[in-house]
Amino acid sequence: MNQELKLGLGISRGAFVVLGVLLGIFLILPLLVVVPTSWTAGQLVEFPPQGFSLQWYEQVLETPMWTEAFVVSLQVAFFGSIIATILGTAIALGMRRLVRGRGTRVAQSLFILPLAIPYVSYALGLYQLVTKLPEALNETLIPLILAESVIAMPLVYVVVAGALANVDPKLGRAASTMGARWPTILWRIDLPLVKLGVIAAFIFAFATIFDEATLALFLAPVTEVTLAQQLYRSAAESIAPTLSAVSTMITLLAIIVLGVGTIISRRRVGSTQGGEA
């Protein structure tokens, strides 16, 4: 805890530390139960597990139902993140060029509004819209990919806008006075300086979309099932150790992806601070 934060919290900082520790334990505790049950040698989800076996991981990797759902989730997350990254980055770059004022703050609030909309309400509205589209389009993953990109776009916007806030606007103005047009300033100055932020935003968007289930339940075609959907369907039938194995694998993937994104974000901040120094 840095000195400024200590002074800001005052005598209440001890209570905040205790609350943070309790919250961390509350968040980690389910993993301490799910992960061990994924390597049980028994046939039921029991804690503590009966013996040690990787049979459930092998079963998941050898079952087309799970591997195909994993591939579908990868496709949705990848293409949805690409669209979200393009839109969020373009909006952040565009907002940077606007004159600051009340209208700008309203626009910023609208861009991050999808983060506050309940996913169920959003999914119901999109479902009504999708049913009016051509049937050939409904049988593809396109509606789901577009819907997922919308909920991930605000996250990209926030990350990229934060990266742009550390870029000195005088650089663009200096280039403009020397005859550089806006596309040149964008490709030669703005994007190179925030490329790590854009990459980090893509990673965070990918992690957000990959395990999102609500939109998939409403918008995924009958012939395509995401990993989150398959988890819900299997859990409705029976609670088997395979569910623990899949949950553990998803959690591990999320930790790796978010860890990489965090490292990239820290490198971006470090390089920016080093450049200012």
C-alpha positions as YAML, in Angstrom:
chain: A
units: angstrom
residues:
- id: 1
  name: MET
  ca: [0.00, 0.00, 0.00]
- id: 2
  name: ASN
  ca: [1.60, 3.29, -1.09]
- id: 3
  name: GLN
  ca: [1.91, 6.32, 1.17]
- id: 4
  name: GLU
  ca: [-0.77, 8.38, -0.61]
- id: 5
  name: LEU
  ca: [-3.32, 5.59, -0.23]
- id: 6
  name: LYS
  ca: [-2.45, 5.20, 3.46]
- id: 7
  name: LEU
  ca: [-2.97, 8.89, 4.08]
- id: 8
  name: GLY
  ca: [-6.24, 8.86, 2.15]
- id: 9
  name: LEU
  ca: [-7.69, 5.92, 4.09]
- id: 10
  name: GLY
  ca: [-6.48, 7.17, 7.45]
- id: 11
  name: ILE
  ca: [-7.23, 5.02, 10.50]
- id: 12
  name: SER
  ca: [-9.79, 3.01, 8.51]
- id: 13
  name: ARG
  ca: [-7.14, 1.39, 6.31]
- id: 14
  name: GLY
  ca: [-6.94, -1.62, 8.64]
- id: 15
  name: ALA
  ca: [-10.63, -2.33, 8.12]
- id: 16
  name: PHE
  ca: [-10.21, -2.07, 4.35]
- id: 17
  name: VAL
  ca: [-7.30, -4.51, 4.45]
- id: 18
  name: VAL
  ca: [-9.33, -7.03, 6.46]
- id: 19
  name: LEU
  ca: [-12.30, -6.60, 4.14]
- id: 20
  name: GLY
  ca: [-10.05, -7.12, 1.10]
- id: 21
  name: VAL
  ca: [-8.58, -10.30, 2.57]
- id: 22
  name: LEU
  ca: [-12.05, -11.68, 3.38]
- id: 23
  name: LEU
  ca: [-13.26, -10.84, -0.12]
- id: 24
  name: GLY
  ca: [-10.23, -12.56, -1.63]
- id: 25
  name: ILE
  ca: [-10.87, -15.69, 0.43]
- id: 26
  name: PHE
  ca: [-14.53, -15.66, -0.60]
- id: 27
  name: LEU
  ca: [-13.55, -15.50, -4.27]
- id: 28
  name: ILE
  ca: [-10.86, -18.19, -4.04]
- id: 29
  name: LEU
  ca: [-12.77, -20.62, -1.83]
- id: 30
  name: PRO
  ca: [-14.92, -22.11, -4.65]
- id: 31
  name: LEU
  ca: [-11.78, -22.87, -6.64]
- id: 32
  name: LEU
  ca: [-10.32, -24.72, -3.66]
- id: 33
  name: VAL
  ca: [-13.32, -27.03, -3.88]
- id: 34
  name: VAL
  ca: [-13.82, -27.31, -7.65]
- id: 35
  name: VAL
  ca: [-10.20, -27.95, -8.62]
- id: 36
  name: PRO
  ca: [-9.60, -30.94, -6.28]
- id: 37
  name: THR
  ca: [-12.90, -32.57, -7.31]
- id: 38
  name: SER
  ca: [-11.74, -32.49, -10.94]
- id: 39
  name: TRP
  ca: [-8.98, -35.04, -10.26]
- id: 40
  name: THR
  ca: [-11.02, -37.44, -8.14]
- id: 41
  name: ALA
  ca: [-10.73, -41.15, -8.87]
- id: 42
  name: GLY
  ca: [-14.38, -41.66, -7.94]
- id: 43
  name: GLN
  ca: [-17.47, -41.31, -10.09]
- id: 44
  name: LEU
  ca: [-19.11, -38.49, -8.12]
- id: 45
  name: VAL
  ca: [-18.24, -34.91, -7.25]
- id: 46
  name: GLU
  ca: [-17.04, -35.29, -3.68]
- id: 47
  name: PHE
  ca: [-14.88, -33.17, -1.43]
- id: 48
  name: PRO
  ca: [-12.36, -34.22, -0.36]
- id: 49
  name: PRO
  ca: [-11.83, -36.26, -3.55]
- id: 50
  name: GLN
  ca: [-11.41, -40.02, -3.55]
- id: 51
  name: GLY
  ca: [-7.84, -40.62, -4.69]
- id: 52
  name: PHE
  ca: [-6.13, -38.91, -7.62]
- id: 53
  name: SER
  ca: [-6.83, -39.42, -11.32]
- id: 54
  name: LEU
  ca: [-6.74, -37.39, -14.53]
- id: 55
  name: GLN
  ca: [-9.41, -39.54, -16.15]
- id: 56
  name: TRP
  ca: [-11.94, -36.71, -16.25]
- id: 57
  name: TYR
  ca: [-9.58, -34.41, -18.10]
- id: 58
  name: GLU
  ca: [-8.89, -37.19, -20.58]
- id: 59
  name: GLN
  ca: [-12.62, -37.74, -21.01]
- id: 60
  name: VAL
  ca: [-13.20, -34.07, -21.71]
- id: 61
  name: LEU
  ca: [-10.39, -33.92, -24.29]
- id: 62
  name: GLU
  ca: [-11.61, -37.11, -25.98]
- id: 63
  name: THR
  ca: [-15.32, -36.20, -26.10]
- id: 64
  name: PRO
  ca: [-16.42, -34.34, -29.27]
- id: 65
  name: MET
  ca: [-19.22, -32.68, -27.31]
- id: 66
  name: TRP
  ca: [-16.66, -30.73, -25.27]
- id: 67
  name: THR
  ca: [-13.97, -30.21, -27.90]
- id: 68
  name: GLU
  ca: [-16.44, -28.90, -30.48]
- id: 69
  name: ALA
  ca: [-17.96, -26.53, -27.92]
- id: 70
  name: PHE
  ca: [-14.46, -25.30, -27.09]
- id: 71
  name: VAL
  ca: [-13.76, -24.56, -30.76]
- id: 72
  name: VAL
  ca: [-17.05, -22.67, -31.10]
- id: 73
  name: SER
  ca: [-16.23, -20.57, -28.03]
- id: 74
  name: LEU
  ca: [-12.79, -19.80, -29.46]
- id: 75
  name: GLN
  ca: [-14.34, -18.66, -32.74]
- id: 76
  name: VAL
  ca: [-16.91, -16.43, -31.06]
- id: 77
  name: ALA
  ca: [-14.36, -14.96, -28.66]
- id: 78
  name: PHE
  ca: [-11.73, -14.32, -31.34]
- id: 79
  name: PHE
  ca: [-13.94, -12.67, -33.95]
- id: 80
  name: GLY
  ca: [-16.01, -10.85, -31.34]
- id: 81
  name: SER
  ca: [-12.82, -9.48, -29.77]
- id: 82
  name: ILE
  ca: [-11.51, -8.37, -33.16]
- id: 83
  name: ILE
  ca: [-14.69, -6.39, -33.85]
- id: 84
  name: ALA
  ca: [-14.79, -4.98, -30.31]
- id: 85
  name: THR
  ca: [-11.14, -3.95, -30.51]
- id: 86
  name: ILE
  ca: [-11.62, -2.16, -33.83]
- id: 87
  name: LEU
  ca: [-14.75, -0.34, -32.65]
- id: 88
  name: GLY
  ca: [-13.46, 0.50, -29.18]
- id: 89
  name: THR
  ca: [-10.12, 1.75, -30.48]
- id: 90
  name: ALA
  ca: [-11.77, 3.83, -33.21]
- id: 91
  name: ILE
  ca: [-14.13, 5.42, -30.69]
- id: 92
  name: ALA
  ca: [-11.30, 6.17, -28.26]
- id: 93
  name: LEU
  ca: [-9.26, 7.77, -31.04]
- id: 94
  name: GLY
  ca: [-12.26, 9.77, -32.24]
- id: 95
  name: MET
  ca: [-13.17, 10.98, -28.76]
- id: 96
  name: ARG
  ca: [-9.59, 12.14, -28.27]
- id: 97
  name: ARG
  ca: [-9.98, 14.61, -31.13]
- id: 98
  name: LEU
  ca: [-13.23, 16.12, -29.84]
- id: 99
  name: VAL
  ca: [-13.32, 19.32, -27.85]
- id: 100
  name: ARG
  ca: [-13.89, 18.51, -24.19]
- id: 101
  name: GLY
  ca: [-17.29, 19.57, -22.90]
- id: 102
  name: ARG
  ca: [-20.62, 18.37, -21.56]
- id: 103
  name: GLY
  ca: [-21.50, 16.67, -24.83]
- id: 104
  name: THR
  ca: [-18.28, 14.70, -24.72]
- id: 105
  name: ARG
  ca: [-19.04, 13.39, -21.24]
- id: 106
  name: VAL
  ca: [-22.51, 12.32, -22.35]
- id: 107
  name: ALA
  ca: [-21.02, 10.51, -25.35]
- id: 108
  name: GLN
  ca: [-18.52, 8.72, -23.13]
- id: 109
  name: SER
  ca: [-21.34, 7.59, -20.85]
- id: 110
  name: LEU
  ca: [-23.26, 6.22, -23.84]
- id: 111
  name: PHE
  ca: [-20.23, 4.28, -25.06]
- id: 112
  name: ILE
  ca: [-19.80, 2.48, -21.72]
- id: 113
  name: LEU
  ca: [-23.54, 2.01, -21.20]
- id: 114
  name: PRO
  ca: [-23.55, -1.64, -22.40]
- id: 115
  name: LEU
  ca: [-21.55, -2.51, -19.27]
- id: 116
  name: ALA
  ca: [-24.51, -1.44, -17.12]
- id: 117
  name: ILE
  ca: [-27.30, -3.11, -19.13]
- id: 118
  name: PRO
  ca: [-28.36, -6.52, -17.70]
- id: 119
  name: TYR
  ca: [-27.29, -9.20, -20.13]
- id: 120
  name: VAL
  ca: [-30.69, -10.90, -19.94]
- id: 121
  name: SER
  ca: [-32.52, -7.75, -21.03]
- id: 122
  name: TYR
  ca: [-29.98, -7.14, -23.79]
- id: 123
  name: ALA
  ca: [-30.26, -10.76, -24.96]
- id: 124
  name: LEU
  ca: [-34.07, -10.66, -25.02]
- id: 125
  name: GLY
  ca: [-34.07, -7.51, -27.12]
- id: 126
  name: LEU
  ca: [-31.54, -8.92, -29.57]
- id: 127
  name: TYR
  ca: [-33.43, -12.21, -29.76]
- id: 128
  name: GLN
  ca: [-36.53, -10.38, -30.96]
- id: 129
  name: LEU
  ca: [-34.41, -8.58, -33.54]
- id: 130
  name: VAL
  ca: [-32.61, -11.70, -34.71]
- id: 131
  name: THR
  ca: [-35.87, -13.58, -35.32]
- id: 132
  name: LYS
  ca: [-36.69, -11.01, -38.00]
- id: 133
  name: LEU
  ca: [-33.43, -11.61, -39.88]
- id: 134
  name: PRO
  ca: [-33.14, -14.07, -42.79]
- id: 135
  name: GLU
  ca: [-33.15, -17.68, -41.63]
- id: 136
  name: ALA
  ca: [-29.81, -18.36, -43.31]
- id: 137
  name: LEU
  ca: [-28.21, -15.69, -41.11]
- id: 138
  name: ASN
  ca: [-29.86, -17.02, -37.95]
- id: 139
  name: GLU
  ca: [-28.21, -20.38, -38.52]
- id: 140
  name: THR
  ca: [-24.73, -18.87, -38.23]
- id: 141
  name: LEU
  ca: [-22.69, -17.47, -35.37]
- id: 142
  name: ILE
  ca: [-22.75, -13.95, -36.81]
- id: 143
  name: PRO
  ca: [-25.57, -12.58, -34.59]
- id: 144
  name: LEU
  ca: [-23.88, -13.97, -31.48]
- id: 145
  name: ILE
  ca: [-20.46, -12.62, -32.49]
- id: 146
  name: LEU
  ca: [-21.87, -9.14, -33.13]
- id: 147
  name: ALA
  ca: [-23.78, -9.18, -29.83]
- id: 148
  name: GLU
  ca: [-20.70, -10.26, -27.88]
- id: 149
  name: SER
  ca: [-18.61, -7.57, -29.55]
- id: 150
  name: VAL
  ca: [-21.04, -4.92, -28.32]
- id: 151
  name: ILE
  ca: [-20.68, -5.91, -24.66]
- id: 152
  name: ALA
  ca: [-16.89, -6.13, -24.99]
- id: 153
  name: MET
  ca: [-16.49, -2.85, -26.87]
- id: 154
  name: PRO
  ca: [-16.84, -0.59, -23.78]
- id: 155
  name: LEU
  ca: [-14.04, -2.51, -22.07]
- id: 156
  name: VAL
  ca: [-11.79, -1.94, -25.07]
- id: 157
  name: TYR
  ca: [-12.75, 1.72, -25.15]
- id: 158
  name: VAL
  ca: [-11.88, 2.23, -21.49]
- id: 159
  name: VAL
  ca: [-8.49, 0.50, -21.80]
- id: 160
  name: VAL
  ca: [-7.46, 2.27, -25.02]
- id: 161
  name: ALA
  ca: [-8.75, 5.64, -23.79]
- id: 162
  name: GLY
  ca: [-6.62, 5.18, -20.67]
- id: 163
  name: ALA
  ca: [-3.60, 4.45, -22.84]
- id: 164
  name: LEU
  ca: [-4.27, 7.51, -24.99]
- id: 165
  name: ALA
  ca: [-4.51, 9.68, -21.88]
- id: 166
  name: ASN
  ca: [-0.79, 9.04, -21.33]
- id: 167
  name: VAL
  ca: [0.10, 10.18, -24.87]
- id: 168
  name: ASP
  ca: [1.04, 13.84, -25.13]
- id: 169
  name: PRO
  ca: [-1.43, 15.51, -27.56]
- id: 170
  name: LYS
  ca: [1.28, 17.96, -28.51]
- id: 171
  name: LEU
  ca: [2.91, 15.22, -30.58]
- id: 172
  name: GLY
  ca: [-0.04, 15.11, -32.96]
- id: 173
  name: ARG
  ca: [-0.28, 18.88, -33.16]
- id: 174
  name: ALA
  ca: [3.44, 19.13, -33.88]
- id: 175
  name: ALA
  ca: [3.13, 16.61, -36.69]
- id: 176
  name: SER
  ca: [0.12, 18.49, -38.05]
- id: 177
  name: THR
  ca: [2.07, 21.75, -38.21]
- id: 178
  name: MET
  ca: [4.69, 19.93, -40.26]
- id: 179
  name: GLY
  ca: [2.12, 18.90, -42.85]
- id: 180
  name: ALA
  ca: [1.10, 15.45, -41.60]
- id: 181
  name: ARG
  ca: [-2.57, 14.63, -42.17]
- id: 182
  name: TRP
  ca: [-4.75, 12.85, -39.64]
- id: 183
  name: PRO
  ca: [-4.36, 9.32, -41.14]
- id: 184
  name: THR
  ca: [-0.58, 9.72, -41.00]
- id: 185
  name: ILE
  ca: [-0.73, 10.96, -37.40]
- id: 186
  name: LEU
  ca: [-2.95, 7.99, -36.54]
- id: 187
  name: TRP
  ca: [-0.69, 5.32, -38.07]
- id: 188
  name: ARG
  ca: [2.67, 6.87, -37.26]
- id: 189
  name: ILE
  ca: [2.07, 8.41, -33.81]
- id: 190
  name: ASP
  ca: [-1.14, 7.47, -31.98]
- id: 191
  name: LEU
  ca: [-1.42, 3.74, -32.73]
- id: 192
  name: PRO
  ca: [2.29, 2.90, -32.23]
- id: 193
  name: LEU
  ca: [2.23, 4.62, -28.83]
- id: 194
  name: VAL
  ca: [-0.87, 2.74, -27.64]
- id: 195
  name: LYS
  ca: [-0.33, -0.60, -29.38]
- id: 196
  name: LEU
  ca: [0.31, -2.41, -26.09]
- id: 197
  name: GLY
  ca: [-2.91, -0.96, -24.72]
- id: 198
  name: VAL
  ca: [-4.80, -2.17, -27.79]
- id: 199
  name: ILE
  ca: [-3.34, -5.66, -27.39]
- id: 200
  name: ALA
  ca: [-4.24, -5.71, -23.70]
- id: 201
  name: ALA
  ca: [-7.78, -4.55, -24.54]
- id: 202
  name: PHE
  ca: [-8.14, -7.36, -27.08]
- id: 203
  name: ILE
  ca: [-7.04, -9.92, -24.48]
- id: 204
  name: PHE
  ca: [-9.48, -8.63, -21.86]
- id: 205
  name: ALA
  ca: [-12.29, -8.63, -24.44]
- id: 206
  name: PHE
  ca: [-11.41, -12.20, -25.44]
- id: 207
  name: ALA
  ca: [-11.57, -13.37, -21.81]
- id: 208
  name: THR
  ca: [-14.90, -11.60, -21.32]
- id: 209
  name: ILE
  ca: [-16.53, -13.12, -24.38]
- id: 210
  name: PHE
  ca: [-15.10, -16.62, -24.03]
- id: 211
  name: ASP
  ca: [-16.99, -17.58, -20.88]
- id: 212
  name: GLU
  ca: [-20.10, -15.41, -21.45]
- id: 213
  name: ALA
  ca: [-23.21, -17.59, -21.36]
- id: 214
  name: THR
  ca: [-26.36, -15.44, -21.35]
- id: 215
  name: LEU
  ca: [-26.14, -14.16, -24.93]
- id: 216
  name: ALA
  ca: [-25.11, -17.60, -26.17]
- id: 217
  name: LEU
  ca: [-28.21, -19.19, -24.64]
- id: 218
  name: PHE
  ca: [-30.43, -16.80, -26.60]
- id: 219
  name: LEU
  ca: [-28.55, -16.17, -29.84]
- id: 220
  name: ALA
  ca: [-26.44, -19.24, -30.63]
- id: 221
  name: PRO
  ca: [-27.85, -21.39, -33.45]
- id: 222
  name: VAL
  ca: [-29.18, -24.83, -32.63]
- id: 223
  name: THR
  ca: [-26.31, -26.54, -34.43]
- id: 224
  name: GLU
  ca: [-23.59, -24.58, -32.58]
- id: 225
  name: VAL
  ca: [-23.00, -24.82, -28.84]
- id: 226
  name: THR
  ca: [-20.49, -22.78, -26.87]
- id: 227
  name: LEU
  ca: [-18.55, -24.16, -23.94]
- id: 228
  name: ALA
  ca: [-20.59, -22.16, -21.44]
- id: 229
  name: GLN
  ca: [-23.81, -23.50, -22.97]
- id: 230
  name: GLN
  ca: [-22.54, -27.04, -22.78]
- id: 231
  name: LEU
  ca: [-21.67, -26.56, -19.12]
- id: 232
  name: TYR
  ca: [-25.22, -25.45, -18.36]
- id: 233
  name: ARG
  ca: [-26.74, -28.33, -20.31]
- id: 234
  name: SER
  ca: [-24.53, -30.93, -18.64]
- id: 235
  name: ALA
  ca: [-25.13, -29.45, -15.19]
- id: 236
  name: ALA
  ca: [-28.89, -29.70, -15.75]
- id: 237
  name: GLU
  ca: [-28.55, -33.42, -16.41]
- id: 238
  name: SER
  ca: [-26.07, -34.42, -13.69]
- id: 239
  name: ILE
  ca: [-23.21, -33.02, -11.62]
- id: 240
  name: ALA
  ca: [-20.29, -35.15, -12.79]
- id: 241
  name: PRO
  ca: [-16.53, -34.66, -12.25]
- id: 242
  name: THR
  ca: [-16.25, -33.74, -15.93]
- id: 243
  name: LEU
  ca: [-17.93, -30.43, -15.06]
- id: 244
  name: SER
  ca: [-15.23, -29.76, -12.48]
- id: 245
  name: ALA
  ca: [-12.55, -30.63, -15.03]
- id: 246
  name: VAL
  ca: [-14.03, -28.27, -17.64]
- id: 247
  name: SER
  ca: [-14.47, -25.50, -15.06]
- id: 248
  name: THR
  ca: [-10.86, -25.90, -13.95]
- id: 249
  name: MET
  ca: [-9.61, -25.72, -17.54]
- id: 250
  name: ILE
  ca: [-11.69, -22.59, -18.23]
- id: 251
  name: THR
  ca: [-10.42, -20.96, -15.04]
- id: 252
  name: LEU
  ca: [-6.82, -21.79, -15.92]
- id: 253
  name: LEU
  ca: [-7.26, -20.36, -19.41]
- id: 254
  name: ALA
  ca: [-8.83, -17.19, -17.98]
- id: 255
  name: ILE
  ca: [-5.97, -16.77, -15.49]
- id: 256
  name: ILE
  ca: [-3.39, -17.15, -18.25]
- id: 257
  name: VAL
  ca: [-5.17, -14.76, -20.62]
- id: 258
  name: LEU
  ca: [-5.81, -12.11, -17.96]
- id: 259
  name: GLY
  ca: [-2.27, -12.53, -16.63]
- id: 260
  name: VAL
  ca: [-0.83, -11.85, -20.07]
- id: 261
  name: GLY
  ca: [-3.12, -8.84, -20.42]
- id: 262
  name: THR
  ca: [-2.04, -7.49, -17.05]
- id: 263
  name: ILE
  ca: [1.64, -7.90, -17.91]
- id: 264
  name: ILE
  ca: [1.13, -6.06, -21.18]
- id: 265
  name: SER
  ca: [-0.75, -3.27, -19.40]
- id: 266
  name: ARG
  ca: [2.06, -2.87, -16.88]
- id: 267
  name: ARG
  ca: [4.63, -2.78, -19.65]
- id: 268
  name: ARG
  ca: [2.58, -0.07, -21.34]
- id: 269
  name: VAL
  ca: [2.47, 2.02, -18.18]
- id: 270
  name: GLY
  ca: [6.16, 1.43, -17.52]
- id: 271
  name: SER
  ca: [7.19, 2.40, -21.04]
- id: 272
  name: THR
  ca: [5.03, 5.52, -20.87]
- id: 273
  name: GLN
  ca: [6.52, 6.59, -17.56]
- id: 274
  name: GLY
  ca: [9.99, 5.88, -18.86]
- id: 275
  name: GLY
  ca: [9.31, 8.00, -21.92]
- id: 276
  name: GLU
  ca: [8.08, 10.89, -19.78]
- id: 277
  name: ALA
  ca: [11.17, 10.64, -17.58]
...
